[in-house]
Amino acid sequence: MSGQRKRGVQGKFATRLIHFGGEIDERTGASSVPLYQATTFHHRSIEQPPQFDYTRSGNPTRQALEDYIARLEGGARGFAFASGMAAISSAFMLLSAGDHVICTEDVYGGTYRFLTTTLNRMNIETTFVDMTDLEQVKAARRPNTKAVFMETPSNPTLKITDIAEVAAWSKSEGLLTMLDNTFMTPYHQRPIELGVDLVLHSATKFLGGHSDVLAGLAVTADESLGRRLKQIQNGMGAVLGIQDSWLLMRGMKTLQARMQWSENSARRLAEWLSRHPAVRKVYYPGLPDHPRREIHEKQSHGYGAVVSFDVGSGEKARRLLDAVKIPLVAVSLGSVESILSYPAMMSHAAMPKEERLKRGITDGLVRYSVGLEDVEDIIADLDEALKH
Amino acid sequence: MKMESRLAQIGTQCDPATGAVSFPIYQATAFRHPRLGQSTGFDYSRTKNPTRAVLEEAAAELESGDAGFACSSGMAALQTVFALFAQGDHLLVSLDLYGGTYRLLERVMSRFGVGATYVDTNDLEALERECRPNTKAVLIETPTNPLMMVTDLKAVSRWAKSRGILVIVDNTLLTPFFQRPIELGADIVVHSATKYLGGHNDVLAGLIVTKGKELSERMAFLHNSIGAVLNPQDSWLLMRGMKTLALRMERHEYNATRIAEFLLEHPMVEQVYYPALKHHPGHDIQKRQSSGNTGIFSFRMTDARYVAPILQHIRLISFAESLGGVESLMTYPAVQTHADIPEEIRRRIGVDERLLRLSVGIEHVDDLIEDLRRAFDRARQEIEGGTIHVGPAQAGCAR
C-alpha cells in the first residue's frame, strides 16, 4: 500500500504541510487528491482484491488525509472520523468493561459528557484529576486503570500538563496515554515525540480552520495500536465523509500560516487584556506569569491562539458578548474568523455548576479564539465593548 | 400524500430565505448566537445542522417515526443505537445477520458486557426460549442478507411488547417505500443508507428513526454525544438520491424477479433465495407486510468451482461489495461481507462456498441476463474443459 504512495518531501514543517505525499494525484498528475465519492470498488478477480474495497474500511481520499495527519504528528497511522467526539468516543472503545480511566479534570465538556453518561454505563469508571499534579495522577491509579487522558493547554483555562512526565509515568505503569491536541495542532506540539500513544483532534478547529468542516482525527504512535484502532474505526463506522476529507486537507495546507498569524495576534491581545482594568484575570500560556509556562515552552513551539479572560461576573460577560462586533458569538474555535464563547453556557454546559466552578470556569469567564482579522481592529472592538 | 410524492418533494419547500427548490448545503460548523442565551436553533453542527435536519425530518416522516438521525455510516447508526444499552444487557438478534453487525456485537459490544444471542427471529418459540430477564431488545433484519429469511414483524412486535423489550429493525433492504416497520410495531428503524436510499454507491451514510418521545430524546442525546454524524454534503447527496427511490425500487424489483426466474431454470444453479418467488418460505409473510421486494437475492451454484470463473467473466456486473446501487454488483458473501462470521455459523445458516449474492441494478434486464448467461457458459467450459482461468485482470475501464 505505502510502496505506491509518493513519500512526500522531507523538510521543515511548513514544507511538509504542502508536500505531504498526497499533494499530487499519481495517475493524472492533478494538483490535488481527487474526491473519490464512491462507496465500493470493483474486484478484478478473487485472487486480486483491490487496495480499497468498501469506503467505510478505506477510501483513497480519506487515506490521503489519514497519511497526512500521521506524518505531521510523527505517528504510525492516522484515522479520520466524523467529528472530534467521534474520534474520542471511538478511541475509548479500545477499553473494555471493568477498566478505569484517569482524565484531566478540565477536559472538554463533550468528552466529560461521554465519559460520565455513556462510557460509565459500559462499566468504565473515570477519575478526574488535576493532571498538572503528578502526585494526584499517581494517587488515582487503581489495579484496573488502563488509560490516562490529557489535554494541554486545557480548555478554557489553559492549564499546562507536563506531557513527557505523565507519559513516562504511564509507560512505567503500562497505561495507554491519550492526548487531545486540538488547541496546539502538530505545528506547535507533537505529543508522540514526548511519549504519548494516541493523539486526538477535533479537526473542526485549527486543522480545518474555516468553521466549515466537522471532523476528528486520531494518530497512533505505533502500528499495533494502529491496527486495533483500525478495527474499531471500521467496525463502528464513525468515519469522515469524502468531501470533508478533501476540505480538511485543503485547510491543513495553510495551518502554519494561519497559526502563526493568529498566535501573534493572540499574544498582543493577551498582553493588552492583562493591562485592562475591567479584566480580572487573563489565561494565556504566553503571559510571563502564566502558571507552568516553562513546562509549556519545553514541550511546545508556540502558545496558540486561544485567550480566556474573566470579566468578573455573568452580567458583565453578557454585556460584553452583546456588544462585540468582530467575533462571532458562537461555540467552537480555531477558525479564520474570531469566535467569542461563553464556556459556562456553551462548551461546558454539560458539566454540573459545582464541577465547573471548581475548574475555574466562572460565570465571568469568556474565551476568545483569535482569527485572522487585524489585531488592531480586534483590540479596538474589545475596548469599545468592555465599556458597556 | 403518497410515498412517491413525498420522496420527490424532500426539502423542496424548506428554504424560506430564497425559495430554492433544492435545500442549501450548510457547510458550516458553528452558528452565531443572536444574544447570549438565545439560539437560532442551531449552535454546532454535530448537535444540529440545517441540511442534515431536513434529511432527518424526511427520514422520520417516511418511516412513520417521530425523530430521525443521520450518521456517518450504517455501522455508525447501529453503534449509536447500541449505546442505549449498558453492561449486563442482552439482545436477541437475527441469525442470518450482516457481517458488520455481527462483528460490532462480538468484538466491541461484548467487551462492554452487552451480550447477544442469535436466533431465527421468525420463530416465536425460539425467541421466548432465548429471552432472559436482562434481554432489552430484539434486532431484526427482514429479509435477511444474504439468505432472505423473512420475519413476521407484527407477530414479533406483539411478542416483544408483552415482554417489554424494544424492537429494532434494519430496514436497509426494503426501504420505507416497500416496508415501514414502525407501522407494524417496531420502536427503532435503522438503515445503511449507503444502499437503496442513497442508491448510487457514492454516499456512505446511516439513518436511525425512533418512535416515541422518550426514546427519541435518548437517541438525540447519544447521537450528539458520540458524534458519529453525517456531514452536510453527504446529507444533501442522500436526499438527492432519495427523490428517485420509488422509481429505482420498482425497477430493481422488476429486474431482480426476471433474473431470479432465469437463474431458477439454469442447470448450474441449485437454489435461488428470493422472497418474490412463490416457493420461498417467507413469500406469504413478505407479501402481507411489504408492498414489494428488494433488488438483491442470493443463489447457490451446483459446484463451488464455478464461482471464481463466473466472478472473472462477468463484464456488465461488477464484482464488488455493497448493494442497492443503480449498477449491478455481485458479491461472494463467504469471503467478503460475511468473512467475519465463524465458519460454523456461516454453514449453519447456509452462507457457504457455493453461494453468490447479486445486487440487481437498473440496467436493462436483458443485458444483465445476457452477461450472466455468457459468464456461466465460460465458467462451465473452463471447469469442464479443465482450463482454470487465473489470468491477469482486465486493464483500464473496458469490461
Boltz contact constraints between the chains, C-beta under 6 A:
constraints:
  - contact:
      token1: [A, 37]
      token2: [B, 202]
      max_distance: 6.0
  - contact:
      token1: [A, 38]
      token2: [B, 202]
      max_distance: 6.0
  - contact:
      token1: [A, 39]
      token2: [B, 194]
      max_distance: 6.0
  - contact:
      token1: [A, 39]
      token2: [B, 201]
      max_distance: 6.0
  - contact:
      token1: [A, 39]
      token2: [B, 204]
      max_distance: 6.0
  - contact:
      token1: [A, 39]
      token2: [B, 322]
      max_distance: 6.0
  - contact:
      token1: [A, 40]
      token2: [B, 201]
      max_distance: 6.0
  - contact:
      token1: [A, 40]
      token2: [B, 320]
      max_distance: 6.0
  - contact:
      token1: [A, 40]
      token2: [B, 321]
      max_distance: 6.0
  - contact:
      token1: [A, 40]
      token2: [B, 322]
      max_distance: 6.0
  - contact:
      token1: [A, 41]
      token2: [B, 320]
      max_distance: 6.0
  - contact:
      token1: [A, 42]
      token2: [B, 318]
      max_distance: 6.0
  - contact:
      token1: [A, 42]
      token2: [B, 320]
      max_distance: 6.0
  - contact:
      token1: [A, 43]
      token2: [B, 319]
      max_distance: 6.0
  - contact:
      token1: [A, 43]
      token2: [B, 320]
      max_distance: 6.0
  - contact:
      token1: [A, 44]
      token2: [B, 393]
      max_distance: 6.0
  - contact:
      token1: [A, 45]
      token2: [B, 312]
      max_distance: 6.0
  - contact:
      token1: [A, 45]
      token2: [B, 393]
      max_distance: 6.0
  - contact:
      token1: [A, 46]
      token2: [B, 308]
      max_distance: 6.0
  - contact:
      token1: [A, 46]
      token2: [B, 311]
      max_distance: 6.0
  - contact:
      token1: [A, 48]
      token2: [B, 393]
      max_distance: 6.0
  - contact:
      token1: [A, 53]
      token2: [B, 321]
      max_distance: 6.0
  - contact:
      token1: [A, 54]
      token2: [B, 321]
      max_distance: 6.0
  - contact:
      token1: [A, 55]
      token2: [B, 204]
      max_distance: 6.0
  - contact:
      token1: [A, 56]
      token2: [B, 73]
      max_distance: 6.0
  - contact:
      token1: [A, 56]
      token2: [B, 204]
      max_distance: 6.0
  - contact:
      token1: [A, 82]
      token2: [B, 72]
      max_distance: 6.0
  - contact:
      token1: [A, 82]
      token2: [B, 228]
      max_distance: 6.0
  - contact:
      token1: [A, 82]
      token2: [B, 229]
      max_distance: 6.0
  - contact:
      token1: [A, 83]
      token2: [B, 46]
      max_distance: 6.0
  - contact:
      token1: [A, 83]
      token2: [B, 227]
      max_distance: 6.0
  - contact:
      token1: [A, 85]
      token2: [B, 227]
      max_distance: 6.0
  - contact:
      token1: [A, 86]
      token2: [B, 227]
      max_distance: 6.0
  - contact:
      token1: [A, 86]
      token2: [B, 228]
      max_distance: 6.0
  - contact:
      token1: [A, 89]
      token2: [B, 226]
      max_distance: 6.0
  - contact:
      token1: [A, 93]
      token2: [B, 108]
      max_distance: 6.0
  - contact:
      token1: [A, 96]
      token2: [B, 111]
      max_distance: 6.0
  - contact:
      token1: [A, 97]
      token2: [B, 87]
      max_distance: 6.0
  - contact:
      token1: [A, 97]
      token2: [B, 112]
      max_distance: 6.0
  - contact:
      token1: [A, 97]
      token2: [B, 113]
      max_distance: 6.0
  - contact:
      token1: [A, 113]
      token2: [B, 225]
      max_distance: 6.0
  - contact:
      token1: [A, 114]
      token2: [B, 225]
      max_distance: 6.0
  - contact:
      token1: [A, 118]
      token2: [B, 83]
      max_distance: 6.0
  - contact:
      token1: [A, 118]
      token2: [B, 225]
      max_distance: 6.0
  - contact:
      token1: [A, 121]
      token2: [B, 86]
      max_distance: 6.0
  - contact:
      token1: [A, 122]
      token2: [B, 87]
      max_distance: 6.0
  - contact:
      token1: [A, 122]
      token2: [B, 112]
      max_distance: 6.0
  - contact:
      token1: [A, 123]
      token2: [B, 87]
      max_distance: 6.0
  - contact:
      token1: [A, 204]
      token2: [B, 29]
      max_distance: 6.0
  - contact:
      token1: [A, 211]
      token2: [B, 29]
      max_distance: 6.0
  - contact:
      token1: [A, 211]
      token2: [B, 30]
      max_distance: 6.0
  - contact:
      token1: [A, 212]
      token2: [B, 27]
      max_distance: 6.0
  - contact:
      token1: [A, 212]
      token2: [B, 28]
      max_distance: 6.0
  - contact:
      token1: [A, 214]
      token2: [B, 29]
      max_distance: 6.0
  - contact:
      token1: [A, 214]
      token2: [B, 45]
      max_distance: 6.0
  - contact:
      token1: [A, 214]
      token2: [B, 46]
      max_distance: 6.0
  - contact:
      token1: [A, 235]
      token2: [B, 103]
      max_distance: 6.0
  - contact:
      token1: [A, 235]
      token2: [B, 104]
      max_distance: 6.0
  - contact:
      token1: [A, 235]
      token2: [B, 108]
      max_distance: 6.0
  - contact:
      token1: [A, 236]
      token2: [B, 75]
      max_distance: 6.0
  - contact:
      token1: [A, 236]
      token2: [B, 79]
      max_distance: 6.0
  - contact:
      token1: [A, 237]
      token2: [B, 73]
      max_distance: 6.0
  - contact:
      token1: [A, 237]
      token2: [B, 75]
      max_distance: 6.0
  - contact:
      token1: [A, 237]
      token2: [B, 76]
      max_distance: 6.0
  - contact:
      token1: [A, 238]
      token2: [B, 72]
      max_distance: 6.0
  - contact:
      token1: [A, 238]
      token2: [B, 76]
      max_distance: 6.0
  - contact:
      token1: [A, 238]
      token2: [B, 228]
      max_distance: 6.0
  - contact:
      token1: [A, 239]
      token2: [B, 72]
      max_distance: 6.0
  - contact:
      token1: [A, 241]
      token2: [B, 231]
      max_distance: 6.0
  - contact:
      token1: [A, 241]
      token2: [B, 234]
      max_distance: 6.0
  - contact:
      token1: [A, 243]
      token2: [B, 233]
      max_distance: 6.0
  - contact:
      token1: [A, 244]
      token2: [B, 231]
      max_distance: 6.0
  - contact:
      token1: [A, 318]
      token2: [B, 36]
      max_distance: 6.0
  - contact:
      token1: [A, 321]
      token2: [B, 36]
      max_distance: 6.0
  - contact:
      token1: [A, 322]
      token2: [B, 35]
      max_distance: 6.0
  - contact:
      token1: [A, 328]
      token2: [B, 32]
      max_distance: 6.0
  - contact:
      token1: [A, 329]
      token2: [B, 33]
      max_distance: 6.0
  - contact:
      token1: [A, 330]
      token2: [B, 30]
      max_distance: 6.0
  - contact:
      token1: [A, 330]
      token2: [B, 32]
      max_distance: 6.0
  - contact:
      token1: [A, 331]
      token2: [B, 30]
      max_distance: 6.0
  - contact:
      token1: [A, 331]
      token2: [B, 43]
      max_distance: 6.0
  - contact:
      token1: [A, 331]
      token2: [B, 44]
      max_distance: 6.0
  - contact:
      token1: [A, 332]
      token2: [B, 29]
      max_distance: 6.0
  - contact:
      token1: [A, 332]
      token2: [B, 30]
      max_distance: 6.0
